[in-house]
Amino acid sequence: MMNYIKENFTPTVTEDKDGMKVILTNESEVVPDCIIWFEPAKRGWSKKPISGNQYIIVDAYLLPLFEFFTKYIGVSEDDYQDLRMNVIHYSMDIMDKHLNG
């Protein structure tokens, strides 16, 4: 599944006053954008994944991706947690590359 995402979605990093986000855009526009939001890590937020640059994931909108994989690839809800974690780690790698140049 991650190979499909890497081959068919373009990641874009944007920043605004609330933090940063990784937007995964489907190249064929079949799947709406998926968004993973990051904020600067605050003291005491140690239980959530933090990228190497101390940004923490605060939310992820992945429903369009889940629906696509369920409908066309046969992924079940039992696989959603693994898929979500894989996409989150992929997004953290994208953020690290963006922030480290």
C-alpha positions in Angstrom: 0.0 0.0 0.0 2.8 2.4 0.8 4.4 1.8 -2.6 1.1 2.8 -4.2 0.9 6.0 -2.1 4.5 6.9 -2.9 4.0 6.3 -6.6 0.6 8.0 -7.0 0.5 10.8 -4.4 2.6 14.0 -4.4 3.5 15.2 -0.9 3.5 19.0 -0.3 4.6 20.7 2.9 2.9 24.0 3.8 3.2 26.2 6.8 0.8 28.7 8.5 0.3 30.4 11.8 -1.0 27.1 13.4 1.9 24.9 12.3 2.8 22.8 9.3 1.0 20.2 7.3 1.8 17.5 4.8 -0.7 17.3 2.0 -0.8 14.1 -0.1 -2.4 14.9 -3.5 -3.5 12.1 -5.8 -2.0 12.6 -9.2 -5.1 11.4 -11.0 -7.4 13.4 -8.7 -9.4 10.3 -7.9 -8.8 10.6 -4.2 -9.3 13.9 -2.4 -6.3 15.4 -0.6 -5.2 13.7 2.6 -3.7 16.1 5.2 -1.5 15.4 8.2 -1.1 18.4 10.6 2.0 19.1 12.7 2.6 21.6 15.5 5.8 22.5 17.3 6.1 20.0 20.2 5.3 21.2 23.6 6.7 19.9 26.9 4.7 16.9 28.1 3.6 15.7 24.6 5.9 12.7 24.7 3.3 10.0 23.9 2.7 11.1 20.3 5.1 10.7 17.4 7.6 13.5 17.1 9.7 14.2 14.0 13.4 14.7 14.4 12.8 18.5 14.2 10.4 18.5 17.2 7.2 18.8 15.4 4.4 16.6 16.6 1.4 15.2 14.6 -1.8 16.6 16.0 -4.3 15.3 13.4 -4.6 13.4 10.2 -7.4 13.4 7.7 -7.0 10.1 5.8 -10.6 9.0 5.2 -10.4 9.4 1.4 -7.4 7.2 1.3 -9.1 4.5 3.5 -12.2 4.6 1.4 -10.2 4.3 -1.8 -8.2 1.3 -0.5 -11.3 -0.3 0.8 -13.3 0.0 -2.4 -10.6 -0.7 -5.0 -7.9 -2.8 -3.2 -10.0 -4.7 -0.7 -8.4 -3.3 2.5 -10.5 -4.0 5.6 -11.1 -1.8 8.6 -8.7 -4.2 10.5 -5.9 -2.8 8.3 -6.6 0.9 8.9 -4.4 1.2 12.0 -1.4 -0.2 10.2 -2.1 2.0 7.2 -2.5 5.1 9.3 0.8 4.4 11.2 2.6 3.9 7.9 1.3 7.1 6.4 2.1 9.0 9.6 5.7 7.7 9.5 6.0 8.6 5.8 4.7 12.1 6.6 7.3 12.4 9.4 10.0 11.5 6.9 8.7 14.1 4.5 8.7 16.7 7.2 12.3 15.8 8.3 13.5 16.1 4.6 11.7 19.4 4.2 13.1 20.9 7.4 16.6 19.6 6.9 16.8 20.5 3.3 
